[in-house]
Amino acid sequence: MRKVDAGELEIIGSSTLLAEISMITPKIKEETVLSLVRHVANRFSVVTDNAEKLSAEIMKTCAIDAMDALHIAVAIENEAELFITTDDIILNKTNCISRYKITVKNPREV
């Protein structure tokens, strides 16, 4: 969070992220996570047709599930240099994902 507060990192939220958060139970946990995301995200992006097409390509090329591929595609479309995740499946596919000119890292590495 220090890097975000210092302006060194920008956090981009998305409609995909908001949809995923809406599936969290119990409701109090969903509200807490949503509040946190709204607090830390510098901006939010909608999913475009191009992001959906790129997502399908990432799913096929890197064998990543639909929701994760869409998160990555939205980040790429918004010219993010870095995709931060704790998801081991994504972290284990960094070589494949790097073809799309984005770096994947665990938060501990940032």
N, C-alpha and C positions, 0 to 999 in steps of 0.2 A: 504494500500500500504506500510505502514511502516514495517509491518511484512514480506512482500515479499522482500523489500529492505534489511531488516536485515537478510534475509535467514531463517526466522522462518516458512514461508509458501512458498510452491512451487505451481505455477499455471501451470496446464497441459491443453493445448489446444488440440483440436482434429479435425480430418477431418469433423466430424459431426458439430462442432462449425463453421468451415469455410463454410460449406454448408449452414448452417442457416444464417450466416452473409451475404452470397451472395444473399439472398432473401430480404434484407433490401432495402427500397426505401425511399427517393430519393438516387441516386448513391453517392452523396457527403456524406450522412450519413453512407452509407455502407463503404465507404473508410475511414471515421473517426473511425468507430468502428473497422474495420480490422486493422488499424494502431495501435490503442490502444491495441488490443489483441496481436498483434505481439510484441509490446513493453513490455507487462507485463508477457506474458507466458514464463516460463522457458524452456518448451519443448512442442512438439506436438506429438500426438499419432494417428496412423491410426486405423480404425475400423477393428477388426479381426473377423473371424468366431465365435470365442468363445464369443466375446463381443456381437455379434448379437444374439447368443443363449441365453446369459444371459439377454439381453434386452427383448427378448420375454418372458422369465420367469418373469422378473420384471413387465412387462406390465400386465401379467395375474394375478400375485400374488398381486400386489399393485394398480392395476387399474390406471396406469399412461400411458399417450400417448406415441406413438412410439419414437418421437424425444427426449423427456425427459428421457425415459427409456434408450435410447442409450447413452445419455450423462452420466447417472449414471453408466451404465455398463462399459463404457470406463474408468471412474474414478476408479471403482472397479478393473478392470483388470490391471490398472497401480498402484495398491496398495495405492490409495489415502485414507487417514484416514478421510478426511473431504470433503464434497460436499457443496459448498457455492452457495446459490440461493436466489432470491427475489420472486420466484414463489410460491404463496400461496398454490397452489394445491400440489406441492411437499412438502412444509413445513408442510402441514397438514397430510402427510403420512410418517412422520419420523419414527414412530414405525415400520411400515411395512418395510421400506427401511433399517432400522438398522439391520434386519435379515441378511443382506448381508455384515455385518461388516464394514459399513461406516456410519459416522455421517453427518446429514444434518443440516445446520445452515444458518440463515440469516446473511448477512455481518455485521449487527449491533452487532451481538453476538460474532464476532471474534475479 
